[in-house]
């Protein structure tokens, strides 16, 4: 987005702020009204129209560039979502702490190949099904959200939407692999905590339930293997120039959809509603954030935020309550506003690392920090697992995640 060429009035930031507040608060205070996608569309339109007029007045080409970036973004998410929706992992393993930990390791790795949304869709049902005979399992979807739906996906631009936005902005595709030390530390600590937590809960299970769990074991079977070819096509398309990138992603998504037997999508309870929600909300976000990003680039040096640890925690704090994708771009623009330069996106590498990790890691802090979080919550409740309230979930994240993020700060972003 070449927004640094445009000088926007300060009031033009308000629609972006209002839209993000609506996304964060309306699911809590008006959940039934907000469930209707038409209402989301009207809110997004109301916030976008003033900004569209401002952009058209200053530089109409900026609107086309923004819409092109949005198209690439939503086609990646949409194609991964549709193709992953046709991959089914059937079977029922024993729900032991060791097997559950292996599930999370698999999910963390898979999130980097098919995205946190795709990995969550493929694995959450077999993960909970393996533990269906146990009674003390309320913690399982919470740790699943921590590991698979968020922190696991920080090694490739395919993993999490903020990183793909960074790729579209000019971050090299393989740059995010350099985040592996922080990934290993955060995932490793989380898995240790999870194993100890799950083992303590497992030891409280009734023996009759554990025997029933053992009796219901069936071998795992992967269905929809043809869709893996489509996933490979989507990954390859990322390296193509546009418009070929977008066309191949669209073709792979369509092929994966028509290749998939209806039975597989039914097993995954697949619908287009989640990706439709993302598409509706993000068109408004992409448009309204144009003035905010431009003003941050122009005035970022005035905020006094200069250290990597500050960027890590501030990006993370906003990613916890607002969507982590626009938060990522907001803090990239703030860092560019410092004018210190750097090899990637005109940023020092430590600042870009801090922003990337803050956006991906701390999207796990609340149900609304990242798209898959609410999806996992809904699937868990559908499978009769009692999920904590909004603030009950935060009690887990504050007690478990924040100490891990503090350790990451001390090791990698020491003040």
NUMIRO-940908 format. One line per field, with one value per residue (C-alpha): x, z, y; residue in three letters. Coordinates in steps of 0.2 Angstrom, whole numbers, m for minus. Each point is the difference from the previous one (the first is absolute). Layout:
<recs>
u <- X / ...
w <- Z / ...
v <- Y / ...
aa <- Ala / ...
</recs>
This chain:
<recs>
u <- 0 / 9 / m10 / 15 / m3 / m17 / m3 / m16 / m10 / 1 / m19 / 2 / 7 / m16 / m10 / 15 / m1 / m19 / 0 / 13 / m10 / m16 / 9 / 7 / m16 / m15 / 2 / 0 / m14 / m11 / 4 / m16 / m1 / 18 / m2 / m9 / 13 / m11 / 2 / 19 / m1 / m10 / 12 / 15 / m8 / m4 / 18 / 7 / m10 / 8 / 17 / m3 / m5 / 16 / 11 / m9 / 3 / 18 / 6 / m12 / 13 / 3 / m18 / 4 / 17 / m10 / m13 / 13 / 9 / m16 / m4 / 16 / m2 / m18 / 4 / 14 / m11 / m15 / 9 / 9 / m17 / m9 / 13 / 4 / m19 / 1 / 13 / m6 / 10 / m12 / 3 / 1 / 17 / 2 / m1 / 16 / 11 / 14 / m12 / m8 / 17 / 5 / m17 / 5 / 18 / m8 / m12 / 14 / 10 / m16 / m5 / 15 / m5 / m19 / m3 / m6 / m18 / 3 / 10 / m14 / m13 / 9 / 5 / m12 / m13 / 12 / 9 / m16 / m7 / 15 / m4 / m19 / m1 / 10 / m9 / 14 / 3 / m5 / 18 / 3 / m8 / 8 / 18 / m5 / m4 / 16 / 11 / m9 / m11 / 13 / 18 / 4 / m3 / 15 / 13 / m8 / m11 / m13 / m1 / m9 / m9 / 12 / 15 / m8 / m4 / 19 / 4 / m12 / 9 / 17 / 7 / 9 / m10 / 13 / 5 / m12 / 9 / 13 / m13 / 3 / 10 / m15 / m12 / 9 / 1 / m18 / m7 / 12 / m5 / m18 / 1 / 9 / m14 / m13 / 7 / 1 / m17 / m8 / 9 / m7 / m18 / 3 / 4 / m17 / m10 / m10 / 7 / m16 / 1 / 18 / m5 / m14 / 12 / 12 / m14 / m6 / 17 / 0 / 14 / 3 / m4 / 3 / m14 / 0 / 19 / m3 / m2 / 18 / 5 / m11 / 9 / 16 / m7 / m4 / 17 / 8 / m12 / 7 / 16 / m8 / m2 / m18 / m12 / 6 / 1 / m18 / m6 / 9 / m6 / m18 / 2 / 7 / m14 / m13 / 8 / 1 / m18 / m7 / 13 / m7 / m14 / m14 / 2 / 17 / m6 / m15 / 12 / 10 / m17 / 7 / m10 / 6 / m6 / 17 / 9 / m14 / 1 / 19 / m3 / m13 / 9 / 17 / m6 / m5 / 17 / 10 / m8 / m2 / 18 / 8 / 0 / 5 / 16 / 4 / m1 / 10 / 14 / 0 / 0 / 6 / 16 / m11 / m7 / 16 / m2 / 17 / 5 / m3 / m8 / m12 / m5 / m2 / m11 / m10 / m3 / m5 / m12 / m10 / 0 / m8 / m15 / 0 / 3 / 19 / 1 / m3 / 9 / 15 / 0 / m4 / 16 / 10 / m5 / 4 / 18 / 2 / m4 / 15 / 11 / 14 / m1 / 4 / 2 / m19 / m14 / 12 / 0 / 14 / m1 / m3 / m15 / m8 / 3 / m8 / m15 / m2 / 1 / m11 / m14 / 1 / 3 / m12 / m14 / m3 / m3 / m19 / m14 / 0 / 19 / 0 / m13 / 2 / m2 / m19 / m2 / 9 / m11 / m16 / 6 / 4 / m17 / m8 / 9 / m6 / 16 / m4 / 11 / 4 / m7 / 9 / 9 / 1 / 10 / 11 / 4 / 8 / 10 / 6 / 5 / 8 / 5 / 6 / 14 / 5 / 0 / 10 / 13 / 1 / 2 / 14 / 9 / m2 / m6 / 9 / m3
w <- 0 / m5 / 12 / 5 / m15 / 7 / 14 / 8 / 13 / 18 / 1 / m14 / 13 / 9 / m12 / 2 / 19 / 0 / m11 / 11 / 16 / m8 / m5 / 18 / 10 / m9 / 1 / 19 / 2 / m15 / m5 / m8 / m10 / m5 / m6 / m16 / m13 / m8 / 16 / m1 / m18 / 4 / 14 / m11 / m14 / 12 / 5 / m17 / m10 / 8 / m3 / m18 / m4 / 9 / m10 / m17 / 4 / 3 / m10 / m9 / m4 / 18 / 1 / m14 / 8 / 17 / m9 / m9 / 16 / 8 / m14 / 2 / 19 / m1 / m14 / 10 / 16 / m10 / m11 / 16 / 9 / m14 / m3 / 18 / 2 / m11 / 10 / 14 / 13 / 5 / 15 / 19 / 9 / 19 / 8 / 11 / 4 / m12 / m15 / 4 / 0 / m16 / m8 / 5 / m7 / m17 / 1 / 3 / m15 / m11 / 3 / m10 / m15 / m1 / 12 / 18 / m6 / m11 / 13 / 13 / m12 / m4 / 18 / 13 / m2 / 0 / 15 / 10 / m6 / 6 / 18 / m1 / 14 / 12 / 11 / 5 / m18 / 1 / m1 / m17 / m12 / 9 / m2 / m18 / m3 / 7 / m10 / m16 / m3 / 4 / 6 / m12 / m16 / 1 / m11 / m18 / m7 / m3 / 19 / 6 / m9 / 7 / m8 / m17 / 1 / 3 / m15 / m11 / 7 / m5 / 14 / m9 / 1 / 10 / 12 / 13 / 1 / 10 / 14 / 4 / 17 / 7 / m7 / 8 / 17 / 0 / m6 / 10 / 16 / m4 / m3 / 16 / 9 / m9 / 3 / 19 / 0 / m10 / 10 / 16 / m8 / m7 / 17 / 7 / m14 / 5 / m4 / m8 / m12 / m5 / m4 / m11 / m8 / m4 / m6 / m13 / m8 / m19 / m12 / m7 / m19 / m10 / m13 / m14 / m4 / m17 / 8 / 6 / m19 / 0 / 16 / m9 / m15 / 12 / 8 / m17 / m6 / 14 / m10 / m16 / m6 / 0 / m8 / m2 / 19 / 3 / m15 / 6 / 18 / m7 / m11 / 14 / 12 / m13 / m4 / 18 / 3 / m15 / 3 / 18 / 3 / 10 / 13 / 5 / 1 / 10 / 12 / 2 / 2 / m14 / m5 / m9 / 15 / 8 / m15 / m5 / 16 / m2 / m18 / 6 / 15 / m9 / m15 / 12 / 10 / m16 / m5 / 16 / 6 / m15 / 9 / 16 / m8 / m9 / 15 / 11 / m13 / 0 / 19 / 7 / 8 / 11 / 10 / 9 / m4 / m6 / 9 / m7 / 17 / m1 / m17 / 5 / 15 / m8 / m16 / 11 / 11 / m15 / m8 / 15 / m2 / m18 / m15 / m1 / m19 / 0 / 16 / m8 / m14 / 12 / 10 / m16 / m5 / 17 / m1 / m18 / 7 / 11 / m16 / 6 / m16 / m1 / m12 / m1 / m1 / 5 / 18 / 11 / 1 / 18 / m1 / m14 / 10 / 15 / m10 / m8 / 16 / 10 / m13 / m2 / 18 / 9 / m11 / 11 / 16 / m3 / m11 / m11 / m3 / m16 / m11 / 4 / 19 / m1 / m12 / 11 / 15 / m11 / m5 / 17 / 7 / m14 / 6 / 18 / 7 / 12 / m4 / 12 / m2 / m9 / 17 / 5 / m15 / 3 / 18 / m9 / m12 / 13 / 11 / m13 / m15 / 8 / 9 / m16 / m9 / 14 / m2 / m19 / 4 / 12 / m12 / m17 / 3 / 17 / 4
v <- 0 / 16 / 10 / 11 / 10 / 7 / 12 / m4 / 10 / m6 / m4 / m13 / m12 / m1 / m12 / m12 / 1 / m1 / m15 / m9 / 4 / m7 / m16 / m2 / 6 / m4 / m19 / 2 / 13 / m4 / m17 / m5 / 16 / m2 / m18 / 6 / 3 / 13 / 11 / m2 / 5 / 16 / 5 / m3 / 10 / 15 / 1 / m2 / 12 / 16 / m7 / m5 / 18 / 6 / m12 / 5 / 18 / m2 / m15 / m11 / m13 / m4 / m7 / m12 / m5 / m4 / m10 / m10 / m4 / m5 / m12 / m9 / m1 / m7 / m12 / m8 / m2 / m5 / m13 / m8 / 0 / m9 / m12 / m4 / m2 / m16 / m8 / m12 / m9 / m15 / m11 / 0 / m1 / m2 / 17 / m1 / 15 / m7 / m2 / 17 / 8 / m8 / 7 / 17 / m2 / m6 / 15 / 13 / m7 / m2 / 18 / 6 / m9 / 2 / 15 / 0 / 0 / m15 / m10 / 4 / m6 / m16 / m5 / 7 / m13 / m16 / 8 / 2 / m17 / m9 / 7 / m2 / m13 / 11 / 12 / 13 / 7 / 18 / 5 / m9 / 13 / 14 / m7 / m5 / 19 / 5 / m12 / m4 / 15 / 13 / m3 / m15 / 10 / 13 / m9 / 4 / 13 / m14 / m2 / 15 / 15 / 13 / m8 / m2 / 19 / 2 / m11 / 11 / 15 / m7 / m11 / m15 / m16 / m9 / 14 / m6 / m17 / 11 / 1 / m19 / 4 / 9 / m13 / m14 / 9 / 5 / m17 / m10 / 9 / m1 / m19 / m3 / 10 / m9 / m18 / 3 / 8 / m14 / m13 / 7 / 0 / m17 / m8 / 6 / m9 / m15 / m17 / m5 / 15 / m4 / m18 / 6 / 12 / m14 / m11 / 13 / 2 / m1 / 3 / 17 / 2 / 15 / 4 / 13 / m3 / 7 / 17 / m1 / 3 / 15 / 6 / m2 / 10 / 14 / 0 / 1 / 14 / 11 / 2 / 4 / 18 / 8 / m3 / m18 / m2 / 5 / m11 / m15 / 1 / 3 / m16 / m10 / 5 / m4 / m17 / m5 / 4 / m10 / m14 / m2 / m12 / 8 / m13 / 7 / 18 / m6 / m9 / 17 / 9 / 11 / 16 / 16 / 11 / 2 / 5 / 11 / 9 / 2 / 7 / 12 / 7 / 1 / 10 / 14 / m2 / 1 / 16 / 9 / m4 / 10 / 17 / m8 / m8 / 16 / 11 / m13 / 0 / 19 / 3 / m17 / 8 / 11 / m14 / m4 / m19 / m5 / m17 / m17 / m6 / 15 / m5 / m18 / 4 / 14 / m10 / m14 / 10 / 6 / m16 / m8 / 11 / 6 / m11 / m4 / 3 / 18 / 2 / m7 / 13 / 14 / m3 / m3 / 17 / 7 / m8 / 7 / 17 / 0 / 2 / m11 / m11 / m19 / m14 / m5 / 12 / 14 / m7 / m7 / m19 / 0 / 11 / m10 / m16 / 8 / 6 / m17 / m10 / 12 / m1 / m19 / m5 / 11 / m2 / m15 / 11 / 1 / m8 / 15 / 2 / m12 / m7 / m18 / 2 / 3 / m14 / m13 / 6 / m3 / m17 / m5 / 5 / m9 / m15 / 2 / 7 / 14 / 16 / 14 / 17 / 14 / 5 / m18 / m3 / 15 / m7 / m15 / 12 / 11 / m14 / m10 / 10 / 17 / m9 / m8 / 16 / 8 / m13 / 3 / 18 / m3 / m12 / 9 / 18 / 4 / 19
aa <- Unk / Unk / Unk / Unk / Unk / Unk / Unk / Unk / Unk / Unk / Unk / Unk / Unk / Unk / Unk / Unk / Unk / Unk / Unk / Unk / Unk / Unk / Unk / Unk / Unk / Unk / Unk / Unk / Unk / Unk / Unk / Unk / Unk / Unk / Unk / Unk / Unk / Unk / Unk / Unk / Unk / Unk / Unk / Unk / Unk / Unk / Unk / Unk / Unk / Unk / Unk / Unk / Unk / Unk / Unk / Unk / Unk / Unk / Unk / Unk / Unk / Unk / Unk / Unk / Unk / Unk / Unk / Unk / Unk / Unk / Unk / Unk / Unk / Unk / Unk / Unk / Unk / Unk / Unk / Unk / Unk / Unk / Unk / Unk / Unk / Unk / Unk / Unk / Unk / Unk / Unk / Unk / Unk / Unk / Unk / Unk / Unk / Unk / Unk / Unk / Unk / Unk / Unk / Unk / Unk / Unk / Unk / Unk / Unk / Unk / Unk / Unk / Unk / Unk / Unk / Unk / Unk / Unk / Unk / Unk / Unk / Unk / Unk / Unk / Unk / Unk / Unk / Unk / Unk / Unk / Unk / Unk / Unk / Unk / Unk / Unk / Unk / Unk / Unk / Unk / Unk / Unk / Unk / Unk / Unk / Unk / Unk / Unk / Unk / Unk / Unk / Unk / Unk / Unk / Unk / Unk / Unk / Unk / Unk / Unk / Unk / Unk / Unk / Unk / Unk / Unk / Unk / Unk / Unk / Unk / Unk / Unk / Unk / Unk / Unk / Unk / Unk / Unk / Unk / Unk / Unk / Unk / Unk / Unk / Unk / Unk / Unk / Unk / Unk / Unk / Unk / Unk / Unk / Unk / Unk / Unk / Unk / Unk / Unk / Unk / Unk / Unk / Unk / Unk / Unk / Unk / Unk / Unk / Unk / Unk / Unk / Unk / Unk / Unk / Unk / Unk / Unk / Unk / Unk / Unk / Unk / Unk / Unk / Unk / Unk / Unk / Unk / Unk / Unk / Unk / Unk / Unk / Unk / Unk / Unk / Unk / Unk / Unk / Unk / Unk / Unk / Unk / Unk / Unk / Unk / Unk / Unk / Unk / Unk / Unk / Unk / Unk / Unk / Unk / Unk / Unk / Unk / Unk / Unk / Unk / Unk / Unk / Unk / Unk / Unk / Unk / Unk / Unk / Unk / Unk / Unk / Unk / Unk / Unk / Unk / Unk / Unk / Unk / Unk / Unk / Unk / Unk / Unk / Unk / Unk / Unk / Unk / Unk / Unk / Unk / Unk / Unk / Unk / Unk / Unk / Unk / Unk / Unk / Unk / Unk / Unk / Unk / Unk / Unk / Unk / Unk / Unk / Unk / Unk / Unk / Unk / Unk / Unk / Unk / Unk / Unk / Unk / Unk / Unk / Unk / Unk / Unk / Unk / Unk / Unk / Unk / Unk / Unk / Unk / Unk / Unk / Unk / Unk / Unk / Unk / Unk / Unk / Unk / Unk / Unk / Unk / Unk / Unk / Unk / Unk / Unk / Unk / Unk / Unk / Unk / Unk / Unk / Unk / Unk / Unk / Unk / Unk / Unk / Unk / Unk / Unk / Unk / Unk / Unk / Unk / Unk / Unk / Unk / Unk / Unk / Unk / Unk / Unk / Unk / Unk / Unk / Unk / Unk / Unk / Unk / Unk / Unk / Unk / Unk / Unk / Unk / Unk / Unk / Unk / Unk / Unk / Unk / Unk / Unk / Unk / Unk / Unk / Unk / Unk / Unk / Unk / Unk / Unk / Unk / Unk / Unk / Unk / Unk / Unk / Unk / Unk / Unk / Unk / Unk / Unk
</recs>
